[in-house]
Amino acid sequence: MIHEVEGDILLSKAQAIAHGVAPLDPMSQGLAKALHEKYPSMHKDFHHWCHQKRPKPGEAWMWGGPGGFRVINLLTQDGGYEHGAKPSKATVGNVNHALRALKKIIEKEHIESLALPRLATGVGGLDWGEVYPLIETQLGDVDIPIYLYTLYHPDQQARES
């Protein structure tokens, strides 16, 4: 069940937060930066996983934090493997595949609730009108609360119900 909310996703009470990144993303902008700063070990573990697996866009990787909290990194962008290379923009295809991977993680790991930003529309550069239908198609039938943060209000907790 998708619930559109407004507020600060970092204050979400959901068990997991999913967001878009590139392989070996420096996580220096947007939500990725905030998650990197809040959970530096997540960033380190993500880079370790990328070096080991060399994942492709469209895949997803989950990090387990304190108290059962999870961050799910959705590979919505290309790039990052060459030293100093900047990630490219997201693609609709990568987002669609990453959302499929997210759905599998939700089911396999028994995620009970999820917070999701306006995926791939900030740093990723996609139009929300292209991304929102993908979220509805891939996650609309998932039987957990999915809090879709459509508008960011810093330091304001959303009404998740």
C-alpha positions in Angstrom: 0.0 0.0 0.0 1.5 3.3 -1.1 0.9 6.3 1.1 2.1 9.7 -0.2 3.5 11.8 2.7 5.5 15.0 3.2 8.3 15.5 5.6 11.9 14.5 6.3 12.5 10.9 5.2 15.3 10.6 7.8 12.7 10.9 10.5 10.6 8.0 9.1 9.5 5.3 11.4 9.7 2.7 8.6 11.9 -0.3 9.0 13.8 0.5 5.7 14.6 3.5 3.6 15.4 2.9 -0.1 17.2 5.4 -2.3 18.9 5.6 -5.6 22.7 5.5 -6.2 25.4 4.5 -8.6 27.9 1.7 -8.1 30.7 3.1 -5.9 28.7 6.3 -5.5 30.5 8.9 -3.4 27.2 9.7 -1.7 28.0 13.3 -1.6 24.7 14.8 -2.7 21.0 14.7 -1.6 19.5 11.9 0.4 22.6 9.7 -0.2 24.8 12.3 1.5 22.4 12.5 4.5 22.4 8.7 4.8 26.2 8.5 4.4 26.6 11.1 7.2 24.1 9.3 9.5 25.4 5.8 8.8 29.0 6.0 7.7 29.5 2.2 8.1 26.7 1.8 5.5 28.7 3.8 3.0 31.9 1.8 3.7 30.1 -1.5 3.4 28.4 -0.5 0.2 31.7 0.4 -1.4 33.2 -2.9 -0.2 30.2 -4.8 -1.8 30.7 -2.8 -5.0 34.4 -3.7 -5.2 33.6 -7.4 -4.6 30.6 -7.8 -6.8 30.9 -5.0 -9.4 27.1 -4.7 -9.6 25.2 -3.4 -12.6 22.6 -0.7 -12.6 19.2 -2.1 -11.8 20.4 -4.2 -8.9 19.9 -3.4 -5.2 21.9 -4.0 -2.0 20.6 -3.9 1.6 22.5 -2.8 4.6 21.4 -3.7 8.1 21.7 -1.1 10.8 21.0 -0.9 14.5 17.7 -2.1 15.8 16.7 -3.9 12.6 16.8 -0.7 10.5 17.7 -1.1 6.9 19.0 1.0 4.0 18.4 -0.3 0.6 20.6 1.1 -2.1 19.0 1.0 -5.5 21.4 1.2 -8.4 19.5 3.6 -10.6 22.6 5.2 -12.2 25.7 4.0 -14.2 29.3 4.9 -13.4 31.6 5.1 -10.5 34.2 2.4 -11.2 36.9 4.5 -12.7 38.9 6.6 -10.3 37.3 10.0 -10.0 34.4 9.0 -12.4 31.1 10.7 -11.6 27.9 8.8 -11.7 25.7 9.4 -14.8 22.1 10.3 -14.7 19.5 7.6 -13.9 17.5 5.9 -16.6 13.9 4.7 -16.6 15.1 1.2 -17.3 17.5 1.1 -14.4 14.9 2.5 -12.1 12.4 -0.1 -13.2 14.8 -3.0 -12.7 16.0 -1.6 -9.3 12.3 -1.4 -8.2 11.9 -5.1 -9.2 15.0 -5.9 -7.1 13.6 -3.9 -4.2 10.3 -5.9 -4.3 12.3 -9.1 -4.1 14.2 -7.8 -1.1 11.0 -6.7 0.6 9.6 -10.2 0.2 12.8 -12.2 1.0 13.8 -10.2 4.1 10.2 -9.7 5.3 10.5 -5.9 5.4 7.5 -4.6 7.4 7.5 -1.0 6.2 9.4 1.1 3.7 10.1 4.8 3.1 11.0 5.9 -0.4 11.9 9.3 -1.8 11.0 10.8 -5.2 13.4 8.2 -6.6 16.0 9.3 -9.2 14.5 12.7 -9.7 17.1 14.8 -7.8 20.7 13.9 -8.6 19.4 11.1 -10.9 17.8 13.7 -13.2 14.6 11.9 -14.1 11.1 13.4 -14.3 8.7 12.4 -11.5 6.0 11.8 -14.2 8.1 9.0 -15.5 9.2 7.5 -12.2 5.9 7.5 -10.2 4.1 5.1 -12.6 7.0 2.7 -12.2 6.7 2.8 -8.4 3.0 2.1 -8.7 3.5 -0.8 -11.1 6.3 -2.5 -9.3 5.2 -1.8 -5.7 1.5 -1.1 -5.8 0.5 -4.6 -4.8 3.1 -5.0 -2.0 1.2 -5.7 1.2 3.2 -3.5 3.5 3.0 0.3 4.1 5.2 2.2 1.6 5.7 5.8 2.6 6.4 7.7 -0.6 8.0 11.1 0.4 6.7 13.4 -2.3 7.7 16.7 -0.7 10.7 17.3 1.6 10.3 19.4 4.8 13.5 19.4 6.8 13.2 18.3 10.4 9.5 17.6 10.0 8.2 14.1 10.7 5.6 12.9 8.2 2.3 11.5 9.2 2.9 7.8 8.5 -0.2 5.8 9.3 
